Amino acid sequence: MTSLIDLSAAELGPLYARRAVSPREVIDAVIAQIETCEPLVQALYAFDADGARAAADRSTVRWMRDEARGPLDGVPVTIKENIATQGVPVPLGCAATELTPATADAPPAQRLRDAGAVIFAKTTMPDLGMLTSGLSSFHPLARNPWNLDRNPGGSSAGAAAAGAVGYGPLHLGTDIGGSVRLPAAFCGLVGLKPSHGRVPIDPAYLGRIAGPLTRTVADTALMMATIAQPDWRDPTELPPSGIDWRQATVGTEGAVRGLRVGLMEEAGAGLPVAPAVAAALQETAAMLREAGAEIVPVRPILTRAMLDGLDDFWRVRAWDDVSKLPAERRALILPYIRQWAESGAARSGLEVMRGYNQTHAMRIAGARLFHDLDFVLSPTCPVVAWGAELASPVHDPEEPFEHIGFTVAWNMAENPAVSVNWSYDPDGMPIGMQVAGRRFDDLGVLRVAHLIETRRPAQRPWPTTPHRA
């Protein structure tokens, strides 16, 4: 029998409806897993076991009375700590932040709560969300359950670690340059960056989205059906789509038949692709070709100028926030991030404008690439997860984004992109593949991800007993 902590959200709803298991039994199993593993993984913030049990009890009553609010009623869920939940401070992973309780749920958190999901914890993130790492001046160091000496990715660090180790099936993260997809890749999960505006978020910002991290495409689709609802608080929201998210896993054997899939083997800037990642990419492409796709080699859309310009823009954006802090509070910021942000003071207005314009260059390049393509396949990251204590694989604030070349352009171009696990490197670390699609074709990228999910090599058991190599 499948352990309660390994049941998917898609499985839980029908089990609840049949009275085969109750939300209270499931949350009790999740809490027991947290009590065992959290001292090692350190993925959670504001964990509320008593509140979770009470919410699960209310859900159990609704299911017993046939009054469930929908398929997510009673399903355990975590929310990344920068997505506001009423009454909980939002530290942004940073010890310099004033801890003021949020006055309301942000849109996707509210949608999940309204659906009856059991929000039992927030998940940790690095300072200001600007690292692909679990390093934080506010939270304990989050670690990757597949190997506790490695990092879980970021900035949705805790969300990915929680998903891999068995803290329930649904986890909500945010992504402005890869912060859902990169940790999903490092932890073997499905991580979706929806089309910009598909999931309303508050506060909204250029390239910033909220998206699911789950173990299966079916669970990602189920979560999207709840959170992809319009909300006036996001001025970039998309109109109601009418997407039938259930189709993400129906008939996907033909998901790429007769379609053109671009094969992007290089990021265009940053780190070279590791041999194990390159091999996994070729295996995935061969599978899609066998499934009927026309595989078309394509050049990267990212350039060195784009990545460096975005770095300039983000440094000054961070400095705008950091410079407003008193010196004693600024000193509390993670030194790596403080050094990176403070360097923004030396950028000129012209450099900032040129950097901002690179976001438009990425959007134009993305549109041109998709002129005659249906999807683009690439690695999610050129390398697998690095050391837990490192801020990045280069670990140099002067070269902070050498690993995000495959992901960041789709944030600026606003295309949907999903990471799904393919295989593992020789050390047993997950290797994620990314599928990007045309703007607004969120359902299409999930269908391709599901095809990959059904045809990939045998997967290893989830690391519900985290370990070191």
C-alpha positions as CSV (number, residue, x, y, z in Angstrom):
1,M,0.0,0.0,0.0
2,T,1.3,3.5,-0.9
3,S,2.3,5.5,2.2
4,L,0.0,8.4,3.0
5,I,2.8,10.9,2.5
6,D,3.4,9.5,-1.0
7,L,-0.2,9.8,-2.2
8,S,-0.7,12.4,-4.9
9,A,-3.3,15.2,-4.7
10,A,-5.1,13.5,-7.7
11,E,-5.3,10.3,-5.6
12,L,-6.4,11.9,-2.4
13,G,-9.7,13.5,-3.5
14,P,-11.2,10.2,-4.7
15,L,-10.0,8.4,-1.5
16,Y,-11.6,11.1,0.6
17,A,-14.8,10.8,-1.4
18,R,-14.9,7.0,-0.8
19,R,-14.1,7.5,2.9
20,A,-11.1,5.3,2.4
21,V,-8.9,7.8,4.1
22,S,-9.5,11.1,5.8
23,P,-7.8,14.5,5.6
24,R,-6.9,14.2,9.3
25,E,-5.1,10.9,8.7
26,V,-3.1,12.4,5.9
27,I,-2.1,15.5,7.7
28,D,-1.1,13.4,10.7
29,A,1.2,11.4,8.5
30,V,2.7,14.5,7.0
31,I,3.3,16.0,10.4
32,A,5.0,12.8,11.5
33,Q,7.3,13.0,8.5
34,I,8.1,16.6,9.2
35,E,8.9,15.8,12.8
36,T,11.4,13.1,11.6
37,C,13.0,14.9,8.7
38,E,12.8,18.7,9.3
39,P,15.8,18.8,11.6
40,L,17.8,17.6,8.6
41,V,16.1,19.3,5.6
42,Q,15.0,22.6,7.1
43,A,12.5,23.4,4.5
44,L,9.7,25.0,6.5
45,Y,8.8,28.4,8.0
46,A,5.8,29.2,10.2
47,F,4.9,25.5,10.5
48,D,1.5,25.3,12.3
49,A,0.7,21.7,13.2
50,D,-2.3,22.5,15.4
51,G,-3.8,24.8,12.8
52,A,-3.3,22.1,10.2
53,R,-5.0,19.5,12.3
54,A,-8.0,21.8,12.9
55,A,-8.2,22.6,9.2
56,A,-8.0,18.9,8.3
57,D,-10.8,18.1,10.8
58,R,-13.0,20.7,9.2
59,S,-12.3,19.2,5.8
60,T,-13.0,15.7,7.1
61,V,-16.4,16.8,8.2
62,R,-17.1,18.4,4.8
63,W,-16.2,15.1,3.0
64,M,-18.4,13.1,5.4
65,R,-21.3,15.4,4.7
66,D,-20.7,15.4,0.9
67,E,-20.0,19.1,1.1
68,A,-16.4,19.1,-0.1
69,R,-15.3,22.3,-1.8
70,G,-13.6,20.5,-4.6
71,P,-10.8,18.0,-5.3
72,L,-8.2,20.0,-3.2
73,D,-10.3,20.0,-0.1
74,G,-8.2,18.5,2.7
75,V,-5.1,18.2,0.5
76,P,-1.9,19.4,2.3
77,V,-0.2,22.4,0.7
78,T,2.8,24.6,1.5
79,I,3.2,28.2,0.4
80,K,6.5,29.9,-0.3
81,E,7.1,32.5,2.4
82,N,7.2,35.5,0.0
83,I,3.5,34.7,-1.0
84,A,1.5,36.4,1.7
85,T,-0.7,34.4,4.0
86,Q,-2.9,36.4,6.5
87,G,-1.3,36.9,9.9
88,V,2.2,35.6,9.0
89,P,5.2,37.9,8.5
90,V,6.9,37.9,5.1
91,P,10.7,38.1,5.8
92,L,11.7,37.4,2.2
93,G,14.4,35.1,3.5
94,C,16.3,38.0,5.0
95,A,17.1,38.9,8.6
96,A,17.0,42.6,7.7
97,T,13.2,42.5,7.0
98,E,10.8,44.0,9.5
99,L,8.5,41.2,10.6
100,T,5.0,42.6,10.0
101,P,2.2,40.1,9.8
102,A,0.5,40.1,6.4
103,T,-3.0,41.5,6.4
104,A,-4.4,39.2,3.7
105,D,-3.7,36.1,1.6
106,A,-2.1,36.8,-1.7
107,P,-4.2,35.7,-4.6
108,P,-2.9,32.1,-5.1
109,A,-2.9,31.4,-1.4
110,Q,-6.4,32.7,-1.1
111,R,-7.5,30.4,-4.0
112,L,-6.0,27.4,-2.3
113,R,-7.5,28.2,1.1
114,D,-10.9,28.8,-0.5
115,A,-10.7,25.4,-2.1
116,G,-10.3,23.8,1.3
117,A,-6.6,22.9,0.9
118,V,-4.8,22.5,4.2
119,I,-2.1,25.2,4.3
120,F,0.2,23.9,7.1
121,A,3.4,25.8,6.6
122,K,5.3,28.4,4.6
123,T,8.5,27.3,2.9
124,T,12.0,28.8,3.1
125,M,13.8,31.0,0.5
126,P,17.2,32.8,0.3
127,D,17.7,36.5,0.8
128,L,15.4,38.6,-1.4
129,G,14.8,35.5,-3.6
130,M,18.0,36.1,-5.5
131,L,19.8,32.8,-5.1
132,T,19.4,29.3,-6.6
133,S,20.2,28.0,-3.1
134,G,18.9,27.4,0.4
135,L,21.2,30.0,1.9
136,S,19.4,32.6,4.0
137,S,20.3,35.1,6.7
138,F,16.8,34.5,8.2
139,H,16.1,30.8,7.8
140,P,18.2,27.8,8.6
141,L,20.1,26.3,5.6
142,A,17.7,24.3,3.5
143,R,19.2,21.1,2.1
144,N,18.4,18.7,-0.7
145,P,16.8,15.4,0.5
146,W,18.5,13.4,-2.3
147,N,21.8,14.3,-0.7
148,L,21.9,16.6,2.3
149,D,25.3,17.9,1.2
150,R,23.7,19.4,-1.9
151,N,21.4,22.4,-2.2
152,P,17.7,22.1,-3.2
153,G,17.8,24.9,-5.7
154,G,16.0,28.2,-5.3
155,S,14.7,30.6,-4.7
156,S,11.8,28.2,-4.0
157,A,14.2,26.2,-2.0
158,G,12.1,24.9,0.8
159,A,9.2,24.2,-1.5
160,A,11.3,21.8,-3.6
161,A,12.9,20.1,-0.6
162,A,9.4,19.7,1.0
163,G,8.0,18.1,-2.2
164,A,10.8,15.6,-2.5
165,V,10.9,14.5,1.1
166,G,7.2,13.9,1.4
167,Y,5.7,16.9,3.1
168,G,2.4,16.6,1.2
169,P,1.8,16.7,-2.6
170,L,1.4,20.4,-3.4
171,H,3.8,23.2,-3.1
172,L,3.5,26.8,-4.4
173,G,6.6,28.7,-5.4
174,T,7.5,31.8,-7.3
175,D,9.8,32.3,-10.3
176,I,11.4,35.4,-11.8
177,G,14.5,33.7,-13.5
178,G,14.0,30.0,-12.8
179,S,13.1,29.9,-9.1
180,V,10.4,27.2,-9.6
181,R,12.0,25.2,-12.4
182,L,15.6,25.1,-11.1
183,P,14.7,23.7,-7.6
184,A,12.2,21.3,-9.3
185,A,15.1,20.1,-11.5
186,F,17.4,19.7,-8.5
187,C,14.8,17.8,-6.5
188,G,13.3,15.6,-9.2
189,L,9.9,17.4,-9.3
190,V,7.6,18.9,-11.8
191,G,7.9,22.7,-11.7
192,L,5.7,25.0,-13.9
193,K,6.4,28.6,-14.8
194,P,3.0,29.5,-16.3
195,S,2.5,32.2,-18.9
196,H,2.9,35.6,-17.2
197,G,-0.4,36.6,-15.7
198,R,-1.9,33.2,-15.8
199,V,-1.7,32.9,-12.0
200,P,-2.3,36.3,-10.5
201,I,0.3,37.4,-7.9
202,D,0.5,40.3,-5.5
203,P,2.9,42.1,-5.7
204,A,3.2,41.7,-9.5
205,Y,6.6,42.5,-11.1
206,L,8.3,42.1,-14.5
207,G,8.8,38.4,-15.1
208,R,7.5,37.3,-11.7
209,I,5.0,34.4,-11.5
210,A,3.7,31.9,-9.0
211,G,3.6,28.3,-10.0
212,P,3.3,24.7,-8.6
213,L,6.0,22.3,-7.6
214,T,4.7,18.8,-7.4
215,R,5.8,15.2,-8.0
216,T,3.5,14.6,-11.0
217,V,2.1,16.5,-14.0
218,A,-1.4,15.5,-12.9
219,D,-1.0,17.3,-9.6
220,T,0.5,20.4,-11.3
221,A,-2.6,20.5,-13.5
222,L,-4.9,20.0,-10.6
223,M,-3.3,22.9,-8.7
224,M,-3.4,25.1,-11.8
225,A,-7.2,24.6,-12.1
226,T,-7.5,26.3,-8.7
227,I,-4.9,29.0,-8.7
228,A,-5.2,30.1,-12.4
229,Q,-8.2,32.3,-11.6
230,P,-8.3,36.1,-12.3
231,D,-7.7,38.5,-9.4
232,W,-8.0,42.3,-9.6
233,R,-4.9,42.7,-7.4
234,D,-2.6,41.7,-10.3
235,P,-2.6,44.4,-13.0
236,T,-1.0,41.9,-15.4
237,E,-3.6,39.1,-15.0
238,L,-4.8,37.3,-18.0
239,P,-8.5,37.0,-18.8
240,P,-10.4,33.8,-17.9
241,S,-9.0,31.1,-20.2
242,G,-11.4,28.3,-20.1
243,I,-8.5,25.8,-20.1
244,D,-9.6,22.3,-19.2
245,W,-6.5,21.4,-17.1
246,R,-7.6,17.8,-16.9
247,Q,-6.5,17.4,-20.5
248,A,-2.9,17.7,-19.4
249,T,-2.7,14.0,-18.9
250,V,-5.3,12.7,-21.4
251,G,-4.2,11.4,-24.8
252,T,-0.6,12.6,-24.4
253,E,0.8,9.8,-26.5
254,G,0.1,12.1,-29.4
255,A,1.2,15.3,-27.7
256,V,4.1,16.0,-30.1
257,R,3.1,14.0,-33.2
258,G,3.7,16.1,-36.3
259,L,4.9,19.1,-34.3
260,R,8.2,20.9,-34.5
261,V,10.3,20.8,-31.3
262,G,13.4,23.0,-31.1
263,L,16.4,21.3,-29.5
264,M,18.4,23.9,-27.5
265,E,21.7,22.3,-26.5
266,E,23.5,25.5,-25.3
267,A,22.2,28.3,-23.0
268,G,23.9,31.1,-24.9
269,A,25.7,32.5,-21.9
270,G,27.1,31.1,-18.6
271,L,28.2,27.6,-17.7
272,P,28.7,24.8,-20.2
273,V,26.3,21.9,-20.1
274,A,27.6,19.0,-17.9
275,P,28.1,15.7,-19.7
276,A,25.4,13.9,-17.8
277,V,22.9,16.7,-18.5
278,A,23.8,16.7,-22.2
279,A,23.3,13.0,-22.4
280,A,19.9,13.2,-20.7
281,L,18.9,15.9,-23.2
282,Q,19.8,13.7,-26.2
283,E,17.9,10.8,-24.7
284,T,14.8,13.0,-24.2
285,A,15.0,14.4,-27.7
286,A,15.3,10.8,-29.1
287,M,12.2,9.8,-27.2
288,L,10.2,12.8,-28.6
289,R,11.4,12.0,-32.1
290,E,10.2,8.5,-31.6
291,A,6.8,9.9,-30.4
292,G,6.5,11.7,-33.8
293,A,8.1,15.1,-33.2
294,E,10.3,16.8,-35.7
295,I,13.4,17.7,-33.7
296,V,15.0,20.9,-35.0
297,P,18.3,22.1,-33.6
298,V,18.0,25.8,-32.6
299,R,20.4,28.4,-31.4
300,P,20.0,29.9,-27.9
301,I,18.0,33.1,-27.6
302,L,20.1,34.4,-24.6
303,T,23.3,36.3,-25.2
304,R,26.0,37.5,-22.9
305,A,24.7,41.1,-23.3
306,M,21.3,40.0,-22.2
307,L,22.4,38.2,-19.1
308,D,24.8,40.9,-18.0
309,G,22.3,43.6,-18.7
310,L,19.6,41.8,-16.6
311,D,22.2,41.5,-13.8
312,D,22.8,45.2,-13.9
313,F,19.1,45.9,-13.8
314,W,18.4,43.5,-10.9
315,R,21.4,44.8,-8.9
316,V,20.0,48.3,-9.1
317,R,16.5,47.1,-8.3
318,A,17.9,45.3,-5.2
319,W,19.9,48.4,-4.2
320,D,16.8,50.5,-4.4
321,D,15.3,48.3,-1.6
322,V,18.5,47.8,0.4
323,S,19.6,51.4,0.3
324,K,16.5,52.4,2.3
325,L,17.5,50.2,5.2
326,P,19.4,51.7,8.2
327,A,23.0,50.6,8.3
328,E,22.5,48.3,11.2
329,R,19.7,46.4,9.4
330,R,21.6,46.3,6.1
331,A,24.4,44.5,7.9
332,L,22.1,41.6,8.6
333,I,21.7,40.7,4.9
334,L,23.5,37.6,3.7
335,P,27.0,39.0,2.8
336,Y,26.9,37.5,-0.7
337,I,23.6,39.3,-1.5
338,R,24.6,42.5,0.3
339,Q,27.7,42.8,-1.8
340,W,25.8,42.1,-5.0
341,A,23.1,44.6,-4.2
342,E,25.4,47.3,-3.0
343,S,27.3,47.2,-6.3
344,G,24.1,48.5,-7.9
345,A,25.0,51.9,-6.5
346,A,27.9,52.1,-9.0
347,R,25.6,51.4,-12.1
348,S,24.7,54.5,-14.1
349,G,21.3,55.4,-15.3
350,L,22.3,54.5,-18.8
351,E,23.5,51.1,-17.7
352,V,20.2,50.5,-15.9
353,M,18.2,51.5,-19.0
354,R,20.3,49.3,-21.2
355,G,19.9,46.4,-18.8
356,Y,16.1,46.9,-18.7
357,N,16.0,46.9,-22.5
358,Q,17.6,43.5,-22.5
359,T,14.3,42.1,-21.1
360,H,12.6,43.3,-24.3
361,A,15.4,41.8,-26.4
362,M,14.6,38.4,-24.8
363,R,10.9,38.8,-25.5
364,I,11.6,39.6,-29.1
365,A,14.0,36.7,-29.5
366,G,11.5,34.3,-27.9
367,A,8.8,35.4,-30.3
368,R,11.0,35.0,-33.3
369,L,12.1,31.5,-32.2
370,F,8.5,30.4,-31.9
371,H,7.6,31.7,-35.3
372,D,7.8,28.1,-36.7
373,L,8.2,26.0,-33.6
374,D,5.6,24.5,-31.3
375,F,7.9,23.7,-28.3
376,V,11.5,24.1,-27.3
377,L,13.4,21.3,-25.3
378,S,16.5,22.1,-23.3
379,P,18.0,21.3,-20.0
380,T,16.5,23.1,-17.1
381,C,20.0,23.9,-15.7
382,P,23.4,23.2,-17.3
383,V,24.5,21.4,-14.1
384,V,23.0,19.4,-11.3
385,A,22.7,20.6,-7.6
386,W,25.9,21.9,-6.1
387,G,27.1,22.1,-2.5
388,A,24.5,23.1,0.1
389,E,26.6,26.0,1.5
390,L,27.3,27.6,-1.9
391,A,25.3,30.5,-3.2
392,S,25.8,29.4,-6.8
393,P,28.0,27.0,-8.7
394,V,30.4,29.9,-9.3
395,H,29.9,31.3,-5.8
396,D,30.9,34.8,-6.8
397,P,28.6,37.8,-6.6
398,E,30.3,39.2,-9.6
399,E,29.1,36.2,-11.7
400,P,25.8,35.4,-10.0
401,F,23.7,34.1,-12.9
402,E,25.9,31.8,-14.9
403,H,23.5,28.9,-14.3
404,I,20.1,30.4,-15.3
405,G,20.7,30.8,-19.0
406,F,18.1,28.2,-20.0
407,T,15.4,29.5,-17.7
408,V,15.5,33.3,-17.4
409,A,14.6,34.2,-21.0
410,W,11.2,32.6,-20.7
411,N,10.3,34.8,-17.7
412,M,11.1,37.9,-19.8
413,A,9.4,36.6,-22.9
414,E,6.4,35.5,-20.8
415,N,6.2,32.0,-22.3
416,P,5.2,29.0,-20.2
417,A,8.0,26.6,-19.3
418,V,8.0,23.4,-17.2
419,S,10.8,21.3,-15.7
420,V,10.3,17.6,-15.4
421,N,12.7,15.0,-14.2
422,W,14.3,12.7,-16.8
423,S,17.0,10.7,-15.1
424,Y,19.9,11.0,-12.6
425,D,23.6,11.7,-12.8
426,P,26.3,9.2,-11.6
427,D,25.9,10.5,-8.0
428,G,22.2,9.9,-8.1
429,M,21.1,13.6,-8.4
430,P,18.1,14.4,-10.5
431,I,18.4,15.8,-14.0
432,G,15.5,18.0,-15.1
433,M,14.5,18.7,-18.7
434,Q,12.7,22.0,-19.6
435,V,9.9,22.3,-22.1
436,A,8.9,25.8,-23.2
437,G,5.9,26.6,-25.3
438,R,4.3,29.4,-27.2
439,R,2.8,32.2,-25.1
440,F,-0.4,31.1,-23.4
441,D,0.1,27.4,-24.3
442,D,0.4,26.3,-20.7
443,L,-1.7,23.2,-21.3
444,G,0.6,22.2,-24.3
445,V,3.8,22.3,-22.2
446,L,2.1,20.2,-19.5
447,R,1.0,17.6,-22.1
448,V,4.6,17.3,-23.4
449,A,5.8,17.0,-19.8
450,H,3.4,14.2,-19.2
451,L,4.6,12.4,-22.3
452,I,8.1,12.7,-20.9
453,E,6.9,11.5,-17.5
454,T,5.3,8.4,-19.0
455,R,8.3,7.5,-21.3
456,R,11.3,8.4,-19.2
457,P,13.7,5.8,-17.6
458,A,12.7,4.1,-14.4
459,Q,12.6,6.6,-11.6
460,R,14.3,6.2,-8.2
461,P,12.3,6.0,-5.0
462,W,11.6,9.4,-3.4
463,P,14.1,10.4,-0.7
464,T,11.7,10.3,2.1
465,T,14.6,9.2,4.3
466,P,17.0,12.0,3.5
467,H,20.7,11.1,3.5
468,R,24.2,12.2,2.8
469,A,26.2,10.7,0.0
